Amino acid sequence: MPRVPVHTVDDAPEESRETLGELEQRFGKVINIFGEMAHAPAVLETYAAMERTLKETSSLGERVRQAIHLTVANVNACDYCQAAYTGAAKATGFSDDETVAIRRGELPGDDELTALLQVSREIAANKGHVEDGTWKTALEAGWSEKEVLEAYADVVRTILTNYFNHLVGTEVDLPAPPAMDRVAEGDDGGDEERRKATT
């Protein structure tokens, strides 16, 4: 059981109802994380403001942003967000197998995106510290310093949701993501270690 109520638009605190209603329209229902955030309007508004700002002002496209979210959710071992962001990543065109790879912080065949995901993983795993080599690789892959900082902002936005779910014990009400040990279509089964989950 979660530690806080999962509100509907009708029974949420008055200050949360407008934003919760907007999120309900966007997702087709009030998903558990937002129903819980609504219990503290400041939390729901913080999430909504961060997401709105990044969506409107970041130069990173939605596909890249969702890949960052999914990578960070795996670093933080957030089951809820790995389910949520897998669905969001697939909506931008990633396959099931690609979402599994992204959770490991890589996308085979796309060195540019992989370089930015490695920066994102280190930010999340190392409390903001990133190795010089990882930073340099991202720049050499074609990302600007501005874009790397924008990736940082999306890491922080994702940590907000990951830690919230850990704090309140959000129950997963979304389709489960593919298993981390799934074998990609056409894989001959070799190199088992490469496919194992890392968190």
N, C-alpha and C positions, 0 to 999 in steps of 0.2 A: 504493500500500500504506500502511495506517496505521502509525504509529510504535510502537504498542503492540498486544499481542494482543487479539483479540476473544474473550473467554472465554464458555464455557457455564457453567451452574450447576455441572456436575460438575468442571470443571477450574479454576474460579475460586479465588482465595485463600479460605481457610476463613472469614475475617472478612467476606467479601462474599456468601457463598452464600445466606444467609437473605434478604437484601434483594434480591439478583438473582432469586431464586426468586419473590418477591412481585411484582417487576416483570414477570417472565415470565408469571405468571398474569394480570396486569392487561392486558398487551398481546398475549397469545397466543403470544409467542415472545420470545427475548432479542434485542432490536434492537441494532444495532451500537454505538450510543453507550453503552448500559448495559453491554454486554459489555466495552467498553474501560474505562469508569469503574471496573469491578470490579477491574481490575489494581492500582488504588490504593484500597483500602477506604475511606480517609478521604474521597476524592473522591465515591465512590458514596454514602456515608452523608451527606455534606454536601448533595448534591442531594436525596436522599430525605427528609432532615429538613426542608429548606426547603419542598419540595413538600407534605409532610404538614402542616406548620405553617400554611402559607397556605391549604390546602384546608379545614383545620379551624377556623381563627380569622379569616380575612379576611371582611369583609362583602361583598366583591365576588363576584358569582355566577360560575359556571364559564364562562358565555358571554363575559362581560367579560374574565375572566382569559385565556382563550384568544385573544381579540382582541389583548390587550396582548402576549402571547407572539409572536404572528404579526407584529405591527407591529415589534417590537424585532428579531426575526430578520431582517427585511428591512433595517432600518437597519444591522445588522451584517453584511449580505451572507452569511448563513449558509445555504447551500443545504440542508444536512441539516435544520436546524430549520424552514426554510420548508416543506419537505415534511412534516415531523412535525406542525407546528402547523396546517398547512392541514387535514390529516386530523382533528386534534383540534377545530378550529373548525367543520368541517362536521358533526362528531358532535354539536355543540351547536345545530345548526340553520341555520348560515350556508350560502348557496349558493356555487358556484364563483366567480361574479362578485363576490359580497360579499367572499370571501377575498382576491381580487385588490385590491379597494379598500382593505381593511383593511391589506394589506401597504404601501400608500401612506400609511397613517395616517388614513384617513377611512372613513365609512360613509354614503353619500348617503342623505338622508332621516332620519338619526339624528344630530342635532346634539349630543345629550348624549354619546353614545359617542365621536363624533368629537373632541369637546373633550378627553376623557380620553386618547384615543390621541395627540393632539397633544402633550400633556404627556409622555406616555411616550416619544414619538419624540425630544423635546428632551432628556429625561434621558439617553437612550442616546447620542444624537449629540453632546451637549455636556458629557459627563462630569459630569452631575448638574445643570448649570445650566439653568434654565428662565426664559424671559422673563416679566416681571410680567404682561404682557398675556395670555400663554398660561395662566398660573395663574389669573388673574381670570376668563377665559372659562370655564374648567372649573368654577369655583365658581358663576358665573352660570348655567351650564347645569344645575346641580342637584347637583353632587358636593360632598360635605363635605370639609373639610381632612383628616379621618381617611381618607376613601376615596382621596384623592389620594396620601397617604402609603402606603396599601396598594398602590396602583398602582406606586409607586416600588419597593416590595418585590418585586413581580412582575417589574419590569424587571430588577432585580438577579438574581433567580432565572433569568431568561432569558439574561442575559449570561453566567452560569456555563456554560450549555449551549452557547451560541454560541461562546464563546472556547475551550471544551474541544474542540469539533469542529475549529476552526481549528488548534489546537495539535497535535492528533494525526493530523489528516487522515482523519476518519471517512468511510468510503465509504457513500453513500446506499443504503439497503436498503428504502426506502419508496416508495410511489407519488409520482411527480413532481407538483408543484403546477401549476395552470394558468399558462400564459405570462402575463407582466405586460402584454403588448400585446394580449391577447385582446379581441375586440369583444363587448360584452354583447349578449344576445339582444334583438332589437328595435332595436338601435342602428343609426342610419342611416350610420354610418361617419364622421361629422363630429367635429370637435374632437379630432383625433388626438393632439395634445400632452397633453391631459388624461389619456390612457390610457397614456402611456409610463411606463416604470419609473423610479422615483427611489430612490436608495440613499444 
